[in-house]
């Protein structure tokens, strides 16, 4: 999968053992004095290119000088103001064709100087030319385009019909409204702007076409994607950043502009490249893969402005902005030339290192001004100090939450299993050594078959001879489970043994899920719990370290329908295995209760120790779900339940985690719960809002909850809402939260702040305090995902 999934996390990450995510070069790029000197040298270099006769009254030079007043105000450097005044006077504070948005662009700078220094002459000619347009109903032939042959309505799609125009003219209209106090400027702005948006904006992609949707959406890249021009979208979001501050706080349309700005920002974040920059075709970077700094400069400017103004959530966009600025700084030569600028065009084109252009430099200076306000060096130091540092474990993978252990720590090496997007079940070894080793980050393919389905990840169990057992299965399409044994070396890569299969289903349905547990008091017998015949839970045992497996035994019988109990297992490794389970799937069971039972000494027991069935009795008479002890009643207003995790508390008693769905079949309001066995009875506590379902066809798929095996007062959850209030997160993108139980209830700390990718299905690893694994990316359904496996040593 693409690496851009990493950019929105709470801290930049590395795949090496080095903890600090920044280098000395980053530190240099983020210093205030470096930003000051770099934007000044870029401005001087461009003025030198102009020579003695600086152009006037056009959009190219207008965009360049649109940054100068902002630079002066932020830096106090009089040089910027002097150059701007000379240019404004040479322009006679005038514009050419006042119908054409490009020609209106210089008015931004005239008005910025007026707000700073006064002098009605700076906008007198603008007022003279633009005032008559405020009451216009018709655009006549030749006023905008010489080739026009007939009158057309004076609306946005006819006046500002290309996306560049939304940078050039709208900020002028907003400034004129403020300068003159004439409300008609704002009224006309709103009328024209939003008609142009309707004409150019794709509400699904949250990106702008360069020209009309009807015209541009027919164009495809060589890779078959829609063409969304990078700089074109830069013009739009840069224009919004230049426009919104001049709207009155009580303007009823102001929030609509901010919402459009936010939509664009979140959409653009997902296309940021590994080097921090965007490409000429923003949504298809593989088509034109070289850097492109004109659009990138506008994006960094706008996103930084959005954070500084409070329009965007700071924690989500800080990493995006900082990485973007670092990428731009790499494109500035020692003498101040901003390279990789796409030259004048109306669509994506290739760029070269030597290509520079005045409008790109103007956008770069605007970005630098916002970076000075952003205090990036301070942010860098904060991120380095943050103990939560995501690291990439596997570039491609996802998992279900009913195969355990999905991640295991064995001899100071983590082993994580997952299902790749090519349908292969795989695993990665990840060592704790500070120096690179054979276990630094090594992937091993497990399955000889392919089935893209997150149910198929493996489960691990250490063997007594030092090897590691891993078992895995398809999602019910094969009647076997599969296993391999790994020979582990301290200084060499693991050796993966042959794949073996064991038939475990003799009915209509195949095998799903794997859960491995050892009972030492039974001479080290290994148990494998799985879903088998007709969706019913089964288990098999091995007394020879998984060389052979016994005939499966049905654990629970719910008949021959499509319903099935879902079970989470935990064992103490010595004499006991605990089970937390449901009647069935909440999709089918409107009253989906949660139950508990445990296995010990050859029999399954209710929570109080009452024997339900011995193993021998199970062979003839499997249990029913309600033979266990009721933990949670799914018939109440709290809604149906579904189990998520199971551990032992500090006293060695079982405790679990599950969700409920008060919204019933809709799955739009789920809640996280814990259940503790205290003084001979179960106590359930609702601890957090879980938010909405991951995708419509599975109404009860939550983001996930993980209990901390080392601390029963801590959990990590995934949610698309704030867990304490239920208020939606930005764009309802699932994030990770750490929950801590205190005397006053549960407190929550947000761990991830990703503007692009869902953070899902956390796992806290046994045997290593505060080792957290999860996967992140685009998760559309259990057979359709583009995700990667991440971890943090602390949380």
TORMIKE-854668 format. One line per 4 residues: number of its first residue (from 1); their letters; for each residue x, y, z of C-alpha. Coordinates in nm, 2 decimals. Layout:
BEGIN
NUM) a) X Y Z  ...
//
This chain:
BEGIN
1) xxxx) 0.00 0.00 0.00  0.10 0.36 -0.03  0.31 0.50 0.25  0.10 0.82 0.29
5) xxxx) -0.10 0.65 0.56  0.17 0.74 0.81  0.16 1.11 0.77  -0.14 1.20 0.99
9) xxxx) -0.03 1.01 1.30  0.05 1.17 1.62  0.42 1.14 1.55  0.62 1.07 1.24
13) xxxx) 0.76 0.72 1.25  1.05 0.52 1.13  1.09 0.16 1.06  1.43 0.14 1.22
17) xxxx) 1.50 0.11 1.59  1.57 0.48 1.62  1.31 0.66 1.82  1.35 1.02 1.71
21) xxxx) 1.15 1.09 1.40  1.35 1.40 1.29  1.70 1.47 1.18  1.93 1.76 1.21
25) xxxx) 1.82 1.87 0.86  1.46 1.89 0.98  1.57 2.10 1.28  1.75 2.34 1.05
29) xxxx) 1.45 2.37 0.82  1.22 2.45 1.11  1.43 2.72 1.27  1.27 3.07 1.26
33) xxxx) 1.59 3.22 1.12  1.61 2.96 0.84  1.25 3.03 0.74  1.31 3.41 0.74
37) xxxx) 1.62 3.39 0.53  1.48 3.13 0.28  1.17 3.32 0.19  1.36 3.64 0.16
41) xxxx) 1.62 3.48 -0.07  1.34 3.33 -0.28  1.18 3.67 -0.31  1.51 3.83 -0.41
45) xxxx) 1.58 3.56 -0.67  1.25 3.61 -0.84  1.29 3.99 -0.85  1.63 3.94 -1.00
49) xxxx) 1.46 3.72 -1.27  1.22 4.00 -1.35  1.50 4.25 -1.40  1.45 4.63 -1.39
53) xxxx) 1.10 4.63 -1.55  0.88 4.43 -1.32  0.55 4.33 -1.49  0.23 4.48 -1.36
57) xxxx) -0.14 4.41 -1.37  -0.13 4.04 -1.44  -0.21 3.73 -1.24  0.15 3.59 -1.24
61) xxxx) 0.31 3.89 -1.07  -0.01 3.95 -0.88  0.02 3.61 -0.72  0.39 3.68 -0.64
65) xxxx) 0.32 4.01 -0.47  0.02 3.87 -0.29  0.27 3.73 -0.04  0.47 4.04 0.03
69) xxxx) 0.25 4.22 0.27  0.19 3.91 0.47  0.57 3.86 0.49  0.62 4.22 0.60
73) xxxx) 0.36 4.19 0.87  0.50 3.86 1.01  0.87 3.95 0.98  0.88 4.32 1.02
77) xxxx) 1.12 4.34 0.73  1.06 4.68 0.56  1.22 4.55 0.24  0.90 4.36 0.15
81) xxxx) 0.68 4.67 0.20  0.92 4.88 0.00  0.91 4.64 -0.30  0.54 4.62 -0.28
85) xxxx) 0.48 4.99 -0.27  0.71 5.04 -0.58  0.52 4.77 -0.77  0.18 4.91 -0.67
89) xxxx) 0.27 5.26 -0.77  0.41 5.12 -1.11  0.08 4.95 -1.15  -0.10 5.28 -1.08
93) xxxx) -0.31 5.07 -0.83  -0.51 4.96 -1.13  -0.62 4.65 -1.31  -0.69 4.57 -1.67
97) xxxx) -1.00 4.36 -1.77  -1.21 4.38 -1.46  -1.44 4.10 -1.59  -1.15 3.86 -1.60
101) xxxx) -1.06 3.70 -1.27  -0.69 3.68 -1.36  -0.67 4.05 -1.42  -0.84 4.12 -1.08
105) xxxx) -0.58 3.93 -0.89  -0.34 4.23 -0.82  -0.62 4.40 -0.63  -0.54 4.16 -0.34
109) xxxx) -0.21 4.33 -0.28  -0.34 4.69 -0.33  -0.61 4.63 -0.06  -0.36 4.46 0.18
113) xxxx) -0.15 4.77 0.16  -0.45 4.99 0.21  -0.55 4.80 0.53  -0.19 4.84 0.65
117) xxxx) -0.11 5.20 0.54  -0.44 5.36 0.44  -0.48 5.57 0.13  -0.81 5.55 -0.07
121) xxxx) -0.62 5.57 -0.39  -0.51 5.21 -0.34  -0.86 5.08 -0.41  -1.03 5.38 -0.59
125) xxxx) -0.98 5.24 -0.94  -1.09 4.89 -0.82  -1.41 5.05 -0.68  -1.47 5.24 -1.00
129) xxxx) -1.44 4.92 -1.21  -1.60 4.66 -0.98  -1.89 4.86 -0.84  -2.09 4.84 -1.16
133) xxxx) -2.06 4.46 -1.16  -2.24 4.43 -0.83  -2.58 4.47 -0.99  -2.50 4.29 -1.32
137) xxxx) -2.74 4.03 -1.44  -2.59 3.97 -1.79  -2.24 3.91 -1.92  -2.21 4.05 -2.28
141) xxxx) -2.01 3.92 -2.57  -1.65 4.04 -2.56  -1.65 4.15 -2.20  -1.47 3.84 -2.08
145) xxxx) -1.38 3.65 -2.39  -1.34 3.79 -2.74  -1.48 3.47 -2.89  -1.81 3.49 -2.70
149) xxxx) -2.11 3.55 -2.93  -2.41 3.59 -2.70  -2.53 3.72 -2.37  -2.50 3.48 -2.08
153) xxxx) -2.62 3.51 -1.72  -2.38 3.69 -1.49  -2.31 3.39 -1.26  -2.01 3.21 -1.14
157) xxxx) -1.99 2.94 -1.40  -1.98 3.20 -1.67  -1.75 3.45 -1.50  -1.52 3.22 -1.29
161) xxxx) -1.55 2.91 -1.49  -1.19 2.77 -1.43  -1.06 2.68 -1.08  -0.77 2.92 -1.09
165) xxxx) -1.02 3.21 -1.09  -1.12 3.11 -0.73  -0.78 3.24 -0.61  -0.76 3.54 -0.84
169) xxxx) -1.09 3.73 -0.78  -1.29 3.61 -0.47  -1.03 3.74 -0.22  -1.05 4.08 -0.39
173) xxxx) -1.43 4.09 -0.36  -1.40 4.00 0.01  -1.14 4.27 0.07  -1.35 4.52 -0.11
177) xxxx) -1.65 4.44 0.11  -1.44 4.51 0.41  -1.27 4.82 0.27  -1.59 4.99 0.15
181) xxxx) -1.84 4.86 0.39  -2.06 4.78 0.09  -2.25 4.46 0.17  -2.31 4.41 -0.20
185) xxxx) -1.96 4.29 -0.25  -2.02 4.00 -0.01  -2.36 3.92 -0.17  -2.20 3.91 -0.52
189) xxxx) -1.91 3.71 -0.39  -2.14 3.44 -0.24  -2.36 3.43 -0.55  -2.06 3.39 -0.79
193) xxxx) -1.84 3.17 -0.58  -2.09 2.90 -0.49  -2.22 2.88 -0.85  -1.86 2.82 -0.96
197) xxxx) -1.82 2.55 -0.69  -2.13 2.38 -0.82  -1.98 2.40 -1.17  -1.63 2.27 -1.08
201) xxxx) -1.64 2.07 -0.76  -1.66 1.69 -0.73  -1.85 1.63 -0.40  -1.75 1.27 -0.38
205) xxxx) -1.38 1.32 -0.43  -1.38 1.65 -0.25  -1.15 1.79 -0.52  -1.19 2.05 -0.80
209) xxxx) -1.18 2.00 -1.17  -0.99 2.25 -1.36  -1.28 2.33 -1.59  -1.65 2.22 -1.58
213) xxxx) -1.73 1.89 -1.44  -1.91 1.79 -1.76  -1.60 1.86 -1.96  -1.32 1.75 -1.73
217) xxxx) -1.47 1.43 -1.58  -1.44 1.27 -1.92  -1.06 1.31 -1.91  -0.86 1.02 -1.77
221) xxxx) -0.50 0.97 -1.67  -0.30 0.69 -1.84  -0.39 0.49 -1.52  -0.76 0.54 -1.58
225) xxxx) -0.82 0.79 -1.30  -1.00 1.13 -1.31  -0.77 1.42 -1.37  -0.75 1.65 -1.07
229) xxxx) -0.48 1.91 -1.13  -0.26 1.97 -0.83  -0.20 2.34 -0.88  -0.57 2.39 -0.97
233) xxxx) -0.67 2.26 -0.63  -0.39 2.47 -0.49  -0.55 2.78 -0.64  -0.88 2.70 -0.48
237) xxxx) -0.76 2.61 -0.13  -0.51 2.90 -0.14  -0.79 3.13 -0.24  -1.01 3.02 0.04
241) xxxx) -0.73 3.08 0.29  -0.69 3.43 0.14  -1.07 3.49 0.15  -1.21 3.36 0.47
245) xxxx) -1.04 3.60 0.71  -1.21 3.90 0.54  -1.56 3.76 0.59  -1.75 3.91 0.88
249) xxxx) -1.78 3.67 1.17  -2.16 3.71 1.15  -2.17 3.64 0.78  -2.41 3.34 0.75
253) xxxx) -2.20 3.20 0.46  -1.87 3.21 0.64  -1.91 2.86 0.80  -1.99 2.72 0.46
257) xxxx) -1.66 2.84 0.32  -1.48 2.69 0.62  -1.65 2.36 0.57  -1.54 2.36 0.20
261) xxxx) -1.19 2.44 0.32  -1.20 2.15 0.56  -1.33 1.90 0.30  -1.05 2.00 0.06
265) xxxx) -0.79 1.98 0.34  -0.88 1.62 0.45  -0.90 1.51 0.09  -0.56 1.66 0.00
269) xxxx) -0.39 1.51 0.30  -0.43 1.16 0.17  -0.23 1.24 -0.15  0.08 1.38 0.02
273) xxxx) 0.39 1.20 -0.09  0.66 1.04 0.12  0.88 1.35 0.06  0.60 1.57 0.19
277) xxxx) 0.50 1.71 -0.15  0.21 1.65 -0.39  0.23 1.58 -0.76  0.10 1.76 -1.07
281) xxxx) -0.20 1.52 -1.09  -0.29 1.52 -0.72  -0.48 1.20 -0.72  -0.26 1.00 -0.95
285) xxxx) 0.10 1.06 -0.84  0.23 0.76 -1.04  0.14 0.93 -1.37  0.37 1.23 -1.32
289) xxxx) 0.59 1.13 -1.03  0.83 1.42 -1.01  0.79 1.68 -0.74  0.56 1.98 -0.80
293) xxxx) 0.61 2.28 -0.58  0.34 2.53 -0.70  0.05 2.32 -0.58  0.25 2.19 -0.28
297) xxxx) 0.33 2.55 -0.17  -0.04 2.64 -0.19  -0.13 2.33 0.01  0.13 2.39 0.28
301) xxxx) 0.03 2.76 0.30  -0.34 2.68 0.33  -0.31 2.38 0.57  -0.08 2.58 0.80
305) xxxx) -0.32 2.88 0.78  -0.61 2.65 0.86  -0.43 2.52 1.17  -0.32 2.87 1.28
309) xxxx) -0.67 3.01 1.24  -0.84 2.72 1.41  -1.03 2.60 1.10  -0.84 2.26 1.11
313) xxxx) -0.77 2.03 1.40  -0.41 2.11 1.50  -0.31 1.76 1.61  -0.43 1.61 1.28
317) xxxx) -0.26 1.85 1.05  0.07 1.94 1.23  0.26 1.64 1.08  0.12 1.70 0.73
321) xxxx) 0.22 2.07 0.74  0.56 2.01 0.88  0.64 1.73 0.64  0.52 1.95 0.36
325) xxxx) 0.74 2.24 0.46  1.04 2.01 0.50  0.98 1.89 0.14  0.95 2.24 0.00
329) xxxx) 1.28 2.34 0.17  1.45 2.06 -0.02  1.35 2.23 -0.34  1.51 2.57 -0.28
333) xxxx) 1.86 2.61 -0.41  2.13 2.80 -0.20  2.07 3.11 -0.41  1.70 3.10 -0.36
337) xxxx) 1.56 2.94 -0.67  1.24 2.74 -0.59  1.26 2.44 -0.83  1.01 2.19 -0.96
341) xxxx) 0.75 2.46 -1.04  0.50 2.35 -1.30  0.51 2.61 -1.57  0.20 2.79 -1.70
345) xxxx) -0.06 2.54 -1.80  -0.42 2.44 -1.74  -0.36 2.07 -1.66  -0.10 1.85 -1.50
349) xxxx) 0.25 1.84 -1.66  0.60 1.71 -1.58  0.84 1.94 -1.39  1.22 1.97 -1.37
353) xxxx) 1.45 2.07 -1.10  1.54 2.40 -1.27  1.18 2.51 -1.34  1.08 2.81 -1.13
357) xxxx) 0.79 3.05 -1.16  0.68 3.37 -0.99  0.33 3.24 -0.88  0.50 2.94 -0.72
361) xxxx) 0.74 3.16 -0.53  0.45 3.38 -0.41  0.28 3.06 -0.27  0.60 2.95 -0.11
365) xxxx) 0.65 3.28 0.07  0.29 3.26 0.19  0.37 2.91 0.32  0.68 3.04 0.49
369) xxxx) 0.48 3.32 0.66  0.24 3.07 0.81  0.53 2.84 0.91  0.67 3.13 1.11
373) xxxx) 0.35 3.15 1.30  0.33 2.77 1.33  0.65 2.74 1.54  0.75 2.41 1.38
377) xxxx) 1.07 2.36 1.58  0.87 2.37 1.90  0.63 2.11 1.75  0.92 1.89 1.64
381) xxxx) 1.05 1.88 1.99  0.70 1.80 2.13  0.66 1.51 1.89  1.01 1.37 1.98
385) xxxx) 0.91 1.39 2.35  0.58 1.21 2.29  0.62 0.84 2.41  0.36 0.72 2.16
389) xxxx) 0.56 0.67 1.84  0.40 0.46 1.57  0.63 0.23 1.38  0.55 0.04 1.06
393) xxxx) 0.56 -0.34 1.11  0.41 -0.45 0.78  0.33 -0.24 0.47  0.02 -0.45 0.38
397) xxxx) -0.21 -0.63 0.61  -0.52 -0.65 0.83  -0.67 -0.90 1.08  -1.00 -1.00 1.24
401) xxxx) -1.03 -1.00 1.62  -1.13 -1.36 1.67  -0.79 -1.53 1.61  -0.55 -1.52 1.90
405) xxxx) -0.28 -1.46 1.97  -0.25 -1.24 1.66  0.06 -1.09 1.80  0.30 -1.26 2.04
409) xxxx) 0.62 -1.17 2.21  0.87 -1.46 2.22  1.23 -1.43 2.33  1.23 -1.05 2.28
413) xxxx) 1.09 -1.07 1.93  0.73 -0.98 1.83  0.56 -1.20 1.58  0.25 -1.05 1.41
417) xxxx) 0.02 -1.24 1.17  -0.21 -1.07 0.91  -0.37 -1.11 0.57  -0.22 -0.92 0.29
421) xxxx) -0.42 -0.75 0.01  -0.31 -1.03 -0.23  -0.49 -1.28 -0.01  -0.18 -1.44 0.14
425) xxxx) -0.17 -1.51 0.51  0.17 -1.37 0.63  0.36 -1.28 0.94  0.64 -1.04 1.03
429) xxxx) 0.91 -1.07 1.29  1.00 -0.75 1.47  1.29 -0.75 1.71  1.35 -0.53 2.02
433) xxxx) 1.72 -0.50 1.96  1.85 -0.14 1.94  2.08 -0.24 1.65  1.95 -0.39 1.33
437) xxxx) 1.93 -0.77 1.35  1.78 -1.07 1.17  1.45 -0.97 1.34  1.45 -0.60 1.24
441) xxxx) 1.14 -0.63 1.01  1.11 -0.97 0.83  0.80 -1.09 0.65  0.73 -1.45 0.59
445) xxxx) 0.44 -1.58 0.38  0.25 -1.86 0.55  -0.04 -1.97 0.32  0.02 -2.16 0.00
449) xxxx) -0.33 -2.05 -0.10  -0.48 -1.70 -0.15  -0.81 -1.56 -0.01  -0.83 -1.19 0.06
453) xxxx) -1.03 -1.21 0.38  -0.92 -1.06 0.72  -1.05 -1.37 0.90  -0.75 -1.57 0.78
457) xxxx) -0.47 -1.44 1.00  -0.28 -1.68 1.21  -0.26 -1.76 1.58  0.07 -1.82 1.76
461) xxxx) 0.18 -2.05 2.04  0.54 -2.12 2.16  0.64 -2.49 2.15  0.85 -2.66 2.42
465) xxxx) 1.14 -2.72 2.18  1.18 -2.35 2.12  0.99 -2.34 1.79  0.68 -2.14 1.73
469) xxxx) 0.35 -2.28 1.61  0.13 -2.08 1.39  -0.21 -2.20 1.27  -0.45 -2.04 1.02
473) xxxx) -0.76 -2.11 0.82  -0.98 -1.98 0.54  -1.31 -1.81 0.61  -1.51 -2.13 0.60
477) xxxx) -1.42 -2.23 0.24  -1.18 -2.51 0.34  -1.26 -2.78 0.59  -0.90 -2.78 0.72
481) xxxx) -0.69 -2.56 0.93  -0.33 -2.51 0.83  -0.02 -2.49 1.04  0.35 -2.43 1.02
485) xxxx) 0.63 -2.45 1.28  0.90 -2.19 1.28  1.25 -2.26 1.39  1.38 -1.95 1.56
489) xxxx) 1.74 -1.83 1.57  1.89 -1.55 1.77  2.12 -1.41 1.49  1.95 -1.55 1.18
493) xxxx) 1.61 -1.53 1.02  1.35 -1.78 1.12  1.31 -2.10 0.92  0.95 -2.16 0.82
497) xxxx) 0.85 -2.53 0.82  0.63 -2.70 0.57  0.26 -2.62 0.56  0.04 -2.90 0.69
501) xxxx) -0.34 -2.93 0.69  -0.57 -3.10 0.94  -0.93 -3.17 0.84  -1.17 -3.05 1.11
505) xxxx) -1.51 -3.02 0.95  -1.72 -3.30 0.82  -2.04 -3.09 0.76  -2.15 -2.83 0.51
509) xxxx) -1.94 -2.55 0.66  -1.56 -2.52 0.67  -1.32 -2.40 0.94  -1.28 -2.04 1.05
513) xxxx) -1.08 -1.88 1.33  -0.79 -2.02 1.53  -0.73 -1.98 1.91  -0.43 -2.17 2.06
517) xxxx) -0.39 -2.24 2.43  -0.17 -2.46 2.64  -0.28 -2.63 2.97  0.04 -2.73 3.15
521) xxxx) -0.15 -2.93 3.42  -0.26 -3.17 3.15  0.10 -3.26 3.05  0.12 -2.95 2.83
525) xxxx) -0.18 -3.04 2.61  -0.25 -2.78 2.34  -0.61 -2.67 2.27  -0.72 -2.52 1.94
529) xxxx) -1.06 -2.36 1.95  -1.22 -2.28 1.61  -1.55 -2.24 1.43  -1.63 -2.57 1.24
533) xxxx) -1.93 -2.78 1.13  -2.24 -2.56 1.06  -2.08 -2.25 1.22  -2.07 -2.41 1.56
537) xxxx) -1.77 -2.37 1.80  -1.54 -2.67 1.82  -1.20 -2.75 1.97  -0.93 -3.01 1.91
541) xxxx) -0.63 -3.11 2.12  -0.28 -3.22 2.07  -0.06 -3.41 2.31  0.25 -3.42 2.09
545) xxxx) 0.33 -3.05 2.03  0.10 -3.02 1.73  0.24 -3.32 1.53  -0.11 -3.47 1.54
549) xxxx) -0.45 -3.34 1.64  -0.75 -3.53 1.79  -1.09 -3.55 1.63  -1.27 -3.22 1.69
553) xxxx) -1.53 -3.19 1.96  -1.83 -2.96 1.93  -1.85 -2.71 2.21  -2.18 -2.53 2.15
557) xxxx) -2.47 -2.63 1.93  -2.71 -2.37 1.79  -2.86 -2.59 1.52  -2.80 -2.58 1.14
561) xxxx) -2.89 -2.22 1.06  -2.66 -1.93 0.98  -2.64 -1.81 1.33  -2.33 -1.87 1.54
565) xxxx) -2.18 -1.78 1.88  -1.88 -1.56 1.88  -1.62 -1.64 2.14  -1.31 -1.47 2.29
569) xxxx) -1.07 -1.70 2.48  -0.81 -1.64 2.74  -0.60 -1.89 2.94  -0.36 -1.87 3.23
573) xxxx) -0.14 -2.13 3.06  -0.16 -2.36 3.36  -0.50 -2.50 3.42  -0.78 -2.28 3.30
577) xxxx) -0.93 -2.14 2.98  -1.20 -1.87 3.00  -1.46 -1.80 2.74  -1.67 -1.49 2.68
581) xxxx) -1.93 -1.54 2.41  -2.27 -1.45 2.26  -2.58 -1.63 2.14  -2.49 -1.54 1.78
585) xxxx) -2.41 -1.26 1.54  -2.58 -0.93 1.64  -2.69 -0.90 1.28  -2.93 -1.19 1.33
589) xxxx) -2.98 -1.20 1.71  -3.19 -0.90 1.82  -3.13 -1.02 2.18  -2.76 -1.11 2.16
593) xxxx) -2.66 -1.18 2.52  -2.31 -1.21 2.65  -2.22 -1.52 2.85  -1.92 -1.67 3.04
597) xxxx) -1.79 -2.01 3.11  -1.45 -2.16 3.18  -1.27 -2.49 3.12  -1.07 -2.66 3.40
601) xxxx) -0.98 -3.03 3.48  -1.17 -3.19 3.19  -1.50 -3.00 3.22  -1.66 -2.67 3.14
605) xxxx) -1.80 -2.47 3.42  -2.03 -2.18 3.49  -1.87 -1.87 3.65  -1.93 -1.99 4.00
609) xxxx) -1.77 -2.33 3.94  -2.08 -2.53 3.86  -2.00 -2.80 3.61  -2.19 -2.77 3.28
613) xxxx) -2.04 -3.06 3.08  -1.74 -3.27 3.10  -1.54 -3.31 2.77  -1.67 -3.67 2.75
617) xxxx) -2.03 -3.55 2.78  -1.97 -3.28 2.52  -1.90 -3.55 2.26  -2.25 -3.67 2.30
621) xxxx) -2.43 -3.35 2.40  -2.28 -3.01 2.31  -2.39 -2.71 2.52  -2.64 -2.44 2.44
625) xxxx) -2.53 -2.08 2.47  -2.74 -2.01 2.78  -2.58 -2.30 2.96  -2.31 -2.05 3.06
629) xxxx) -2.34 -1.77 3.31  -2.53 -1.46 3.18  -2.30 -1.16 3.18  -2.50 -0.90 2.98
633) xxxx) -2.86 -0.91 2.89  -2.91 -0.80 2.53  -3.28 -0.75 2.56  -3.27 -0.42 2.74
637) xxxx) -3.25 -0.07 2.61  -2.87 -0.11 2.61  -2.91 -0.33 2.30  -2.76 -0.64 2.17
641) xxxx) -2.40 -0.73 2.26  -2.09 -0.86 2.08  -1.77 -0.97 2.25  -1.43 -0.81 2.18
645) xxxx) -1.16 -0.91 2.43  -1.10 -1.12 2.74  -0.82 -1.10 3.00  -0.75 -1.17 3.37
649) xxxx) -0.75 -0.89 3.62  -0.49 -0.82 3.89  -0.66 -1.08 4.12  -0.66 -1.35 3.85
653) xxxx) -1.03 -1.31 3.79  -1.17 -1.30 3.43  -1.27 -0.97 3.29  -1.39 -0.89 2.94
657) xxxx) -1.48 -0.62 2.69  -1.78 -0.61 2.46  -1.99 -0.36 2.26  -2.36 -0.30 2.28
661) xxxx) -2.59 -0.14 2.02  -2.86 0.08 2.17  -2.95 0.19 1.81  -3.05 -0.17 1.74
665) xxxx) -3.02 -0.29 1.39  -2.89 0.04 1.26  -2.55 0.02 1.44  -2.52 0.39 1.44
669) xxxx) -2.46 0.42 1.82  -2.24 0.15 1.97  -2.10 0.15 2.32  -1.79 -0.01 2.48
673) xxxx) -1.84 -0.20 2.80  -1.62 -0.39 3.05  -1.74 -0.69 3.25  -1.57 -0.79 3.58
677) xxxx) -1.63 -1.10 3.79  -1.63 -0.96 4.15  -1.75 -1.14 4.46  -1.92 -1.42 4.27
681) xxxx) -2.11 -1.21 4.02  -2.06 -1.02 3.70  -2.06 -0.64 3.70  -2.09 -0.46 3.36
685) xxxx) -1.99 -0.10 3.31  -2.04 0.11 3.00  -1.71 0.30 2.96  -1.72 0.48 2.62
689) xxxx) -1.90 0.56 2.30  -1.78 0.34 2.02  -1.94 0.54 1.74  -2.09 0.41 1.43
693) xxxx) -2.04 0.09 1.23  -1.73 0.05 1.00  -1.94 -0.02 0.69  -2.31 -0.05 0.61
697) xxxx) -2.33 -0.43 0.55  -2.20 -0.50 0.90  -2.39 -0.27 1.13  -2.21 -0.39 1.44
701) xxxx) -1.85 -0.38 1.34  -1.68 -0.14 1.58  -1.33 0.00 1.56  -1.22 -0.23 1.84
705) xxxx) -1.12 -0.25 2.21  -0.81 -0.40 2.37  -0.78 -0.48 2.74  -0.43 -0.43 2.89
709) xxxx) -0.31 -0.77 3.02  -0.07 -0.59 3.26  -0.32 -0.34 3.40  -0.69 -0.40 3.43
713) xxxx) -0.75 -0.02 3.47  -0.64 0.05 3.11  -0.79 -0.01 2.77  -0.72 0.11 2.42
717) xxxx) -1.02 0.17 2.19  -1.08 0.27 1.83  -1.37 0.50 1.77  -1.50 0.75 1.52
721) xxxx) -1.64 0.97 1.80  -1.50 1.12 2.12  -1.54 0.83 2.37  -1.66 1.05 2.66
725) xxxx) -1.91 1.26 2.47  -2.01 1.08 2.15  -1.93 1.39 1.95  -1.81 1.29 1.60
729) xxxx) -1.44 1.30 1.53  -1.32 1.50 1.22  -1.45 1.33 0.91  -1.55 1.04 1.14
733) xxxx) -1.21 0.88 1.08  -1.15 0.62 1.35  -0.87 0.70 1.59  -0.71 0.53 1.89
737) xxxx) -0.78 0.64 2.25  -0.62 0.52 2.57  -0.87 0.49 2.85  -0.77 0.49 3.22
741) xxxx) -1.01 0.41 3.50  -1.00 0.65 3.79  -1.20 0.72 4.10  -1.42 0.96 3.90
745) xxxx) -1.47 0.73 3.60  -1.29 0.68 3.28  -1.06 0.94 3.13  -0.95 0.94 2.77
749) xxxx) -0.63 1.04 2.58  -0.63 1.05 2.20  -0.33 0.86 2.07  -0.36 0.90 1.69
753) xxxx) -0.46 1.21 1.49  -0.47 1.08 1.13  -0.66 1.30 0.88  -0.67 1.02 0.62
757) xxxx) -0.67 0.66 0.76  -0.88 0.47 1.00  -0.69 0.32 1.30  -0.85 -0.01 1.38
761) xxxx) -0.85 -0.33 1.60  -0.58 -0.26 1.86  -0.40 -0.54 2.04  -0.20 -0.50 2.36
765) xxxx) 0.06 -0.77 2.37  0.09 -1.01 2.67  0.43 -1.01 2.83  0.53 -0.66 2.72
769) xxxx) 0.38 -0.37 2.91  0.25 -0.10 2.68  0.33 -0.27 2.35  0.04 -0.18 2.12
773) xxxx) -0.03 -0.31 1.77  -0.31 -0.22 1.53  -0.37 -0.17 1.16  -0.45 0.15 0.98
777) xxxx) -0.57 0.25 0.63  -0.88 0.22 0.41  -1.10 -0.05 0.54  -1.41 -0.09 0.33
781) xxxx) -1.51 -0.45 0.43  -1.35 -0.77 0.54  -1.25 -0.86 0.19  -1.17 -0.51 0.07
785) xxxx) -0.90 -0.31 0.25  -0.57 -0.13 0.19  -0.41 -0.12 0.53  -0.08 -0.17 0.71
789) xxxx) 0.03 -0.30 1.05  0.16 -0.05 1.30  0.29 -0.06 1.66  0.41 0.16 1.94
793) xxx) 0.63 0.05 2.23  0.45 0.30 2.45  0.10 0.44 2.46
//
